[in-house]
């Protein structure tokens, strides 16, 4: 199950089934040159060459480089129209309208039962009466057993969204071996799945505490709150991650190091909170195979995404537990190298390219959309 972290040489193995060099796409500009023998190599050169000869000739010319169009790397675009989708989509929606109504009832019941069980499990527990306090001890055993009702309710919620079965590959490493789990983040579905599967401690933004139902449930997970814009808060969060990872009485610590959702076709750069403590990490990759419906939560409202999930025959989801990645043995290598090693391991498993995009880029795009500087990326949003 476990394996040592990849050597620097292993970071240069092909990511896309041996066909694409894993050069990080700087700000989304991926190196998509393919090399399959001499003929393909010549074709790759011709892509870079405007008319034969030195492909870097433009560096010595006065004219500006030729505009090659927009970058193909856009990790935040959701490919599904908000309401449209053609005749098939409308016919499916009308056909499944009664099913969607039943699913909505199941969703409401699961939320109500899960919330009630969580409320009882937290009642009288001073450590999380209002919000989890730093230095609190692990949840008592009888409260954890009661939370199984909420965990089963979470699986019912996934069922109501059309995830009737979920394909899993591999298995979670023992908590003693890998106390920290990291996953790519495509939709709001992954936190629900991991709540049911692992019941971990999660790291979340402080704003989540005020969300109806959600705030109560994540308090039961002894959530570690962090204010991304406060250095003191980030430091305190890392200390809490380290403290809880060091004690086997706590559950695993789950982080989504990308810091935001993407469309699953790229990985954006990782934040380092999961890697600074220096504990072994188990990467998990989540895929959503689809033909008509892109299940990613990118530039589409939550209600529209939920509506589309309710009106699908079945939504596919695959979860793969990867071998444990260990922190670098050389002291000079820091959390940055640890994060990059994990990023490349996940990118290779997903068969995608890592990019230099970050959570900050998603914020800039959101602000630009709000200010009307750019058009929205998803039809009807």
C-alpha positions as a Python dict, from the first residue, in 0.01 Angstrom:
ca = {
    (1, 'X'): (0, 0, 0),
    (2, 'X'): (270, 238, 97),
    (3, 'X'): (551, 363, -119),
    (4, 'X'): (824, 613, -79),
    (5, 'X'): (794, 956, -235),
    (6, 'X'): (905, 974, -597),
    (7, 'X'): (1260, 1065, -672),
    (8, 'X'): (1330, 1384, -868),
    (9, 'X'): (1388, 1174, -1177),
    (10, 'X'): (1045, 1016, -1145),
    (11, 'X'): (883, 1358, -1172),
    (12, 'X'): (979, 1366, -1537),
    (13, 'X'): (796, 1052, -1640),
    (14, 'X'): (510, 1112, -1885),
    (15, 'X'): (176, 1197, -1732),
    (16, 'X'): (-61, 1133, -2020),
    (17, 'X'): (-10, 764, -2085),
    (18, 'X'): (344, 830, -2194),
    (19, 'X'): (243, 1078, -2461),
    (20, 'X'): (281, 1419, -2296),
    (21, 'X'): (580, 1551, -2108),
    (22, 'X'): (475, 1659, -1759),
    (23, 'X'): (594, 2014, -1789),
    (24, 'X'): (378, 2228, -1563),
    (25, 'X'): (150, 2447, -1769),
    (26, 'X'): (259, 2796, -1672),
    (27, 'X'): (-60, 2992, -1607),
    (28, 'X'): (-248, 2733, -1807),
    (29, 'X'): (-28, 2732, -2117),
    (30, 'X'): (34, 2360, -2139),
    (31, 'X'): (306, 2200, -2342),
    (32, 'X'): (93, 1976, -2562),
    (33, 'X'): (365, 1864, -2801),
    (34, 'X'): (343, 1490, -2852),
    (35, 'X'): (631, 1265, -2943),
    (36, 'X'): (556, 922, -3088),
    (37, 'X'): (851, 837, -3303),
    (38, 'X'): (1025, 1042, -3569),
    (39, 'X'): (716, 1129, -3770),
    (40, 'X'): (532, 1259, -3464),
    (41, 'X'): (844, 1443, -3351),
    (42, 'X'): (856, 1626, -3683),
    (43, 'X'): (491, 1710, -3646),
    (44, 'X'): (558, 1849, -3300),
    (45, 'X'): (831, 2075, -3440),
    (46, 'X'): (597, 2200, -3709),
    (47, 'X'): (350, 2307, -3443),
    (48, 'X'): (609, 2545, -3298),
    (49, 'X'): (744, 2656, -3633),
    (50, 'X'): (564, 2924, -3832),
    (51, 'X'): (716, 2823, -4164),
    (52, 'X'): (1007, 2586, -4118),
    (53, 'X'): (1343, 2652, -3963),
    (54, 'X'): (1425, 2767, -3612),
    (55, 'X'): (1110, 2768, -3397),
    (56, 'X'): (1274, 3029, -3170),
    (57, 'X'): (1349, 3272, -3450),
    (58, 'X'): (1087, 3515, -3325),
    (59, 'X'): (1312, 3593, -3027),
    (60, 'X'): (1551, 3783, -3254),
    (61, 'X'): (1284, 3954, -3464),
    (62, 'X'): (1132, 4296, -3416),
    (63, 'X'): (776, 4179, -3480),
    (64, 'X'): (578, 4053, -3181),
    (65, 'X'): (513, 3680, -3154),
    (66, 'X'): (215, 3550, -3347),
    (67, 'X'): (-100, 3524, -3141),
    (68, 'X'): (-174, 3154, -3111),
    (69, 'X'): (-517, 3201, -2959),
    (70, 'X'): (-644, 3138, -2608),
    (71, 'X'): (-481, 2879, -2388),
    (72, 'X'): (-654, 2539, -2384),
    (73, 'X'): (-593, 2513, -2011),
    (74, 'X'): (-897, 2639, -1824),
    (75, 'X'): (-941, 2446, -1499),
    (76, 'X'): (-1248, 2640, -1386),
    (77, 'X'): (-1484, 2602, -1684),
    (78, 'X'): (-1792, 2386, -1648),
    (79, 'X'): (-1880, 2239, -1987),
    (80, 'X'): (-2253, 2189, -1930),
    (81, 'X'): (-2509, 2458, -2024),
    (82, 'X'): (-2708, 2567, -1722),
    (83, 'X'): (-3055, 2480, -1856),
    (84, 'X'): (-3019, 2379, -2219),
    (85, 'X'): (-2845, 2080, -2370),
    (86, 'X'): (-3056, 1992, -2670),
    (87, 'X'): (-3352, 1763, -2730),
    (88, 'X'): (-3204, 1472, -2534),
    (89, 'X'): (-3151, 1684, -2222),
    (90, 'X'): (-3504, 1824, -2228),
    (91, 'X'): (-3658, 1482, -2294),
    (92, 'X'): (-3458, 1329, -2009),
    (93, 'X'): (-3560, 1609, -1773),
    (94, 'X'): (-3931, 1565, -1851),
    (95, 'X'): (-3908, 1187, -1824),
    (96, 'X'): (-3728, 1200, -1489),
    (97, 'X'): (-3936, 1479, -1335),
    (98, 'X'): (-4135, 1236, -1115),
    (99, 'X'): (-3812, 1059, -1017),
    (100, 'X'): (-3655, 1394, -931),
    (101, 'X'): (-3948, 1469, -700),
    (102, 'X'): (-3893, 1140, -515),
    (103, 'X'): (-3521, 1209, -495),
    (104, 'X'): (-3590, 1553, -351),
    (105, 'X'): (-3805, 1400, -77),
    (106, 'X'): (-3529, 1146, 2),
    (107, 'X'): (-3276, 1430, 11),
    (108, 'X'): (-3490, 1628, 257),
    (109, 'X'): (-3548, 1328, 483),
    (110, 'X'): (-3178, 1239, 487),
    (111, 'X'): (-3085, 1597, 576),
    (112, 'X'): (-3341, 1607, 857),
    (113, 'X'): (-3243, 1271, 1008),
    (114, 'X'): (-2871, 1343, 979),
    (115, 'X'): (-2909, 1686, 1135),
    (116, 'X'): (-3117, 1549, 1425),
    (117, 'X'): (-2863, 1273, 1496),
    (118, 'X'): (-2577, 1522, 1485),
    (119, 'X'): (-2758, 1761, 1717),
    (120, 'X'): (-2802, 1482, 1972),
    (121, 'X'): (-2439, 1370, 1933),
    (122, 'X'): (-2314, 1723, 2005),
    (123, 'X'): (-2557, 1807, 2283),
    (124, 'X'): (-2372, 1877, 2607),
    (125, 'X'): (-2026, 1855, 2449),
    (126, 'X'): (-1864, 2183, 2554),
    (127, 'X'): (-1570, 2148, 2314),
    (128, 'X'): (-1793, 2219, 2013),
    (129, 'X'): (-2090, 2394, 2173),
    (130, 'X'): (-2058, 2702, 1953),
    (131, 'X'): (-1756, 2620, 1739),
    (132, 'X'): (-1463, 2382, 1781),
    (133, 'X'): (-1200, 2525, 2011),
    (134, 'X'): (-828, 2475, 1968),
    (135, 'X'): (-679, 2207, 2190),
    (136, 'X'): (-1007, 2015, 2222),
    (137, 'X'): (-984, 1641, 2270),
    (138, 'X'): (-1119, 1374, 2032),
    (139, 'X'): (-1490, 1296, 2012),
    (140, 'X'): (-1598, 1042, 2276),
    (141, 'X'): (-1671, 691, 2146),
    (142, 'X'): (-2047, 695, 2211),
    (143, 'X'): (-2085, 1020, 2018),
    (144, 'X'): (-1888, 873, 1726),
    (145, 'X'): (-2121, 573, 1718),
    (146, 'X'): (-2422, 800, 1709),
    (147, 'X'): (-2269, 985, 1413),
    (148, 'X'): (-2307, 664, 1208),
    (149, 'X'): (-2671, 767, 1162),
    (150, 'X'): (-2553, 1088, 1000),
    (151, 'X'): (-2297, 901, 790),
    (152, 'X'): (-2566, 667, 655),
    (153, 'X'): (-2782, 974, 588),
    (154, 'X'): (-2493, 1116, 386),
    (155, 'X'): (-2489, 802, 171),
    (156, 'X'): (-2864, 844, 119),
    (157, 'X'): (-2798, 1201, 4),
    (158, 'X'): (-2551, 1073, -253),
    (159, 'X'): (-2811, 817, -366),
    (160, 'X'): (-3068, 1095, -408),
    (161, 'X'): (-2823, 1281, -632),
    (162, 'X'): (-2801, 979, -861),
    (163, 'X'): (-2486, 816, -722),
    (164, 'X'): (-2649, 475, -682),
    (165, 'X'): (-2314, 301, -677),
    (166, 'X'): (-1964, 443, -653),
    (167, 'X'): (-1670, 261, -801),
    (168, 'X'): (-1374, 244, -564),
    (169, 'X'): (-1018, 135, -635),
    (170, 'X'): (-764, 72, -363),
    (171, 'X'): (-837, 126, 2),
    (172, 'X'): (-760, 381, 272),
    (173, 'X'): (-419, 333, 431),
    (174, 'X'): (-419, 269, 807),
    (175, 'X'): (-456, 590, 1002),
    (176, 'X'): (-127, 514, 1183),
    (177, 'X'): (53, 505, 848),
    (178, 'X'): (-102, 806, 676),
    (179, 'X'): (-284, 1042, 915),
    (180, 'X'): (-343, 1302, 640),
    (181, 'X'): (-555, 1248, 327),
    (182, 'X'): (-558, 1486, 30),
    (183, 'X'): (-795, 1482, -264),
    (184, 'X'): (-868, 1675, -579),
    (185, 'X'): (-1179, 1892, -554),
    (186, 'X'): (-1431, 1888, -838),
    (187, 'X'): (-1772, 1919, -676),
    (188, 'X'): (-1952, 1946, -344),
    (189, 'X'): (-2001, 1569, -370),
    (190, 'X'): (-1651, 1474, -245),
    (191, 'X'): (-1694, 1616, 108),
    (192, 'X'): (-2021, 1422, 142),
    (193, 'X'): (-1855, 1102, 20),
    (194, 'X'): (-1555, 1134, 251),
    (195, 'X'): (-1784, 1216, 545),
    (196, 'X'): (-1958, 883, 487),
    (197, 'X'): (-1644, 686, 399),
    (198, 'X'): (-1386, 816, 649),
    (199, 'X'): (-1558, 1059, 889),
    (200, 'X'): (-1240, 1269, 892),
    (201, 'X'): (-1147, 1599, 1047),
    (202, 'X'): (-1156, 1857, 771),
    (203, 'X'): (-999, 2197, 716),
    (204, 'X'): (-1254, 2453, 600),
    (205, 'X'): (-1308, 2823, 564),
    (206, 'X'): (-1459, 2999, 864),
    (207, 'X'): (-1754, 3103, 647),
    (208, 'X'): (-1879, 2741, 642),
    (209, 'X'): (-1974, 2760, 1011),
    (210, 'X'): (-2268, 2986, 933),
    (211, 'X'): (-2418, 2758, 664),
    (212, 'X'): (-2750, 2596, 764),
    (213, 'X'): (-2712, 2227, 856),
    (214, 'X'): (-2356, 2222, 720),
    (215, 'X'): (-2213, 2423, 1009),
    (216, 'X'): (-2353, 2180, 1267),
    (217, 'X'): (-2237, 1869, 1084),
    (218, 'X'): (-1882, 1987, 1023),
    (219, 'X'): (-1853, 2085, 1390),
    (220, 'X'): (-1911, 1717, 1465),
    (221, 'X'): (-1609, 1646, 1244),
    (222, 'X'): (-1406, 1875, 1472),
    (223, 'X'): (-1337, 2098, 1177),
    (224, 'X'): (-1021, 2308, 1169),
    (225, 'X'): (-1127, 2657, 1063),
    (226, 'X'): (-892, 2880, 870),
    (227, 'X'): (-908, 3235, 739),
    (228, 'X'): (-708, 3218, 416),
    (229, 'X'): (-624, 3587, 434),
    (230, 'X'): (-490, 3584, 791),
    (231, 'X'): (-131, 3464, 841),
    (232, 'X'): (-203, 3406, 1210),
    (233, 'X'): (-507, 3193, 1126),
    (234, 'X'): (-314, 2989, 870),
    (235, 'X'): (-36, 2926, 1120),
    (236, 'X'): (-284, 2819, 1386),
    (237, 'X'): (-452, 2585, 1138),
    (238, 'X'): (-120, 2418, 1052),
    (239, 'X'): (-51, 2370, 1424),
    (240, 'X'): (-393, 2207, 1468),
    (241, 'X'): (-333, 1980, 1169),
    (242, 'X'): (-1, 1875, 1319),
    (243, 'X'): (-156, 1817, 1663),
    (244, 'X'): (-443, 1606, 1534),
    (245, 'X'): (-229, 1413, 1286),
    (246, 'X'): (9, 1319, 1568),
    (247, 'X'): (-265, 1161, 1783),
    (248, 'X'): (-425, 835, 1669),
    (249, 'X'): (-731, 908, 1884),
    (250, 'X'): (-836, 1167, 1627),
    (251, 'X'): (-967, 1065, 1285),
    (252, 'X'): (-769, 1130, 969),
    (253, 'X'): (-728, 1490, 861),
    (254, 'X'): (-875, 1557, 514),
    (255, 'X'): (-767, 1851, 298),
    (256, 'X'): (-842, 1965, -54),
    (257, 'X'): (-506, 2130, -128),
    (258, 'X'): (-628, 2302, -445),
    (259, 'X'): (-837, 2524, -220),
    (260, 'X'): (-1128, 2545, -464),
    (261, 'X'): (-1319, 2333, -712),
    (262, 'X'): (-1199, 2273, -1068),
    (263, 'X'): (-1348, 2094, -1367),
    (264, 'X'): (-1136, 1783, -1306),
    (265, 'X'): (-947, 1813, -1635),
    (266, 'X'): (-650, 1986, -1473),
    (267, 'X'): (-487, 2010, -1134),
    (268, 'X'): (-409, 2356, -1002),
    (269, 'X'): (-119, 2428, -768),
    (270, 'X'): (-145, 2296, -415),
    (271, 'X'): (-150, 2499, -99),
    (272, 'X'): (97, 2370, 157),
    (273, 'X'): (-107, 2327, 475),
    (274, 'X'): (-124, 1949, 435),
    (275, 'X'): (250, 1917, 377),
    (276, 'X'): (409, 2154, 629),
    (277, 'X'): (350, 1917, 927),
    (278, 'X'): (572, 1658, 754),
    (279, 'X'): (350, 1351, 800),
    (280, 'X'): (293, 1087, 530),
    (281, 'X'): (2, 1174, 303),
    (282, 'X'): (-236, 945, 115),
    (283, 'X'): (-356, 1103, -210),
    (284, 'X'): (-705, 1022, -334),
    (285, 'X'): (-827, 1106, -683),
    (286, 'X'): (-1193, 1145, -771),
    (287, 'X'): (-1329, 1121, -1125),
    (288, 'X'): (-1675, 1187, -1267),
    (289, 'X'): (-1698, 1006, -1604),
    (290, 'X'): (-1973, 1157, -1814),
    (291, 'X'): (-2095, 1213, -2169),
    (292, 'X'): (-2370, 1475, -2145),
    (293, 'X'): (-2347, 1622, -1796),
    (294, 'X'): (-2034, 1780, -1650),
    (295, 'X'): (-2075, 1736, -1274),
    (296, 'X'): (-1802, 1983, -1178),
    (297, 'X'): (-1896, 2286, -970),
    (298, 'X'): (-1732, 2546, -1188),
    (299, 'X'): (-1904, 2872, -1278),
    (300, 'X'): (-2249, 2724, -1227),
    (301, 'X'): (-2483, 2794, -938),
    (302, 'X'): (-2539, 2528, -672),
    (303, 'X'): (-2915, 2508, -733),
    (304, 'X'): (-2873, 2452, -1106),
    (305, 'X'): (-2609, 2188, -1047),
    (306, 'X'): (-2835, 2008, -796),
    (307, 'X'): (-3129, 2025, -1038),
    (308, 'X'): (-2924, 1864, -1312),
    (309, 'X'): (-2807, 1589, -1075),
    (310, 'X'): (-3166, 1514, -973),
    (311, 'X'): (-3266, 1477, -1339),
    (312, 'X'): (-2999, 1226, -1443),
    (313, 'X'): (-3061, 852, -1478),
    (314, 'X'): (-2735, 786, -1295),
    (315, 'X'): (-2426, 990, -1211),
    (316, 'X'): (-2093, 812, -1228),
    (317, 'X'): (-1822, 860, -968),
    (318, 'X'): (-1489, 686, -926),
    (319, 'X'): (-1265, 711, -618),
    (320, 'X'): (-909, 580, -625),
    (321, 'X'): (-688, 560, -319),
    (322, 'X'): (-324, 603, -425),
    (323, 'X'): (-9, 478, -250),
    (324, 'X'): (111, 683, 43),
    (325, 'X'): (352, 966, -38),
    (326, 'X'): (621, 1026, 222),
    (327, 'X'): (786, 1358, 304),
    (328, 'X'): (1132, 1413, 153),
    (329, 'X'): (1412, 1244, 344),
    (330, 'X'): (1654, 1525, 264),
    (331, 'X'): (1608, 1804, 516),
    (332, 'X'): (1678, 2073, 258),
    (333, 'X'): (1369, 1973, 64),
    (334, 'X'): (1068, 2151, 205),
    (335, 'X'): (690, 2141, 193),
    (336, 'X'): (700, 2281, -161),
    (337, 'X'): (875, 1969, -292),
    (338, 'X'): (645, 1745, -89),
    (339, 'X'): (339, 1919, -238),
    (340, 'X'): (479, 1897, -591),
    (341, 'X'): (555, 1526, -553),
    (342, 'X'): (200, 1463, -440),
    (343, 'X'): (60, 1685, -716),
    (344, 'X'): (247, 1491, -985),
    (345, 'X'): (140, 1156, -839),
    (346, 'X'): (-225, 1264, -852),
    (347, 'X'): (-191, 1418, -1198),
    (348, 'X'): (-44, 1097, -1333),
    (349, 'X'): (-324, 890, -1181),
    (350, 'X'): (-585, 1127, -1325),
    (351, 'X'): (-406, 1142, -1662),
    (352, 'X'): (-419, 1523, -1654),
    (353, 'X'): (-171, 1810, -1659),
    (354, 'X'): (-82, 2008, -1347),
    (355, 'X'): (-101, 2382, -1403),
    (356, 'X'): (32, 2692, -1230),
    (357, 'X'): (-319, 2822, -1173),
    (358, 'X'): (-410, 2868, -808),
    (359, 'X'): (-698, 2954, -580),
    (360, 'X'): (-605, 3320, -629),
    (361, 'X'): (-673, 3292, -1002),
    (362, 'X'): (-1024, 3162, -935),
    (363, 'X'): (-1083, 3462, -707),
    (364, 'X'): (-957, 3704, -972),
    (365, 'X'): (-1187, 3547, -1231),
    (366, 'X'): (-1486, 3566, -996),
    (367, 'X'): (-1417, 3932, -920),
    (368, 'X'): (-1378, 4007, -1292),
    (369, 'X'): (-1711, 3839, -1369),
    (370, 'X'): (-1882, 4035, -1091),
    (371, 'X'): (-1736, 4360, -1225),
    (372, 'X'): (-1847, 4275, -1580),
    (373, 'X'): (-1490, 4274, -1709),
    (374, 'X'): (-1524, 3928, -1864),
    (375, 'X'): (-1812, 3716, -1982),
    (376, 'X'): (-1929, 3429, -1771),
    (377, 'X'): (-1783, 3097, -1876),
    (378, 'X'): (-2096, 2888, -1844),
    (379, 'X'): (-2408, 2941, -2051),
    (380, 'X'): (-2703, 3060, -1850),
    (381, 'X'): (-2515, 3121, -1525),
}
